Amino acid sequence: MSDHVKRLFDAQQQFLRQAVQSTKPNDQKVVEAIKPQSSEIDAIT
């Protein structure tokens, strides 16, 4: 489980890095961007 938590935080960090360097994406791109986070959350729960 700790591996999933670390990967979740890494995915969130990557998402935030991309967010501050980008313009507002469309809904589909947001879904794609948060998919790694969602996968790790699903693995934890």
N, C-alpha and C positions, 0 to 999 in steps of 0.2 A: 504494500500500500504506500509506503514512503516514496517509492519510485514514481508512482502516479502523482503524488502530491508535488514532488520536485518537477516533474514534466508539466504539470498544470501551471505552476508558477513560472516556469520557463516560457510556456506558451503565452501566458498573460503578459509577460515582459516583452516578448516579441510583438504581440498585438499592440501594446502601448507605443513601442518604438515606431511601428508602421503608422499608427494613428497620428502621431505628432508630425509626421513627415508627409502626410497625404491630405488631399481634399476629401470631402465627405463622399464615401462610396455609395453605390446603390445597394438595395436590400440584399441582392444575391451575393455581392462581394462581401457584405458584412457577415452573412451566413458562412461563407467560405473561410473568412478570417477567424471566426470564433469556433470553427469545427474542431481544431485540436484541443481547445479548452473543454468543449462539450464532451469529447471522447474521453478525456481524463476524468472529468466529473462523473460520467457514467461508470467508468471503471472503479472509481472509489466507492460509489454508492451501491 
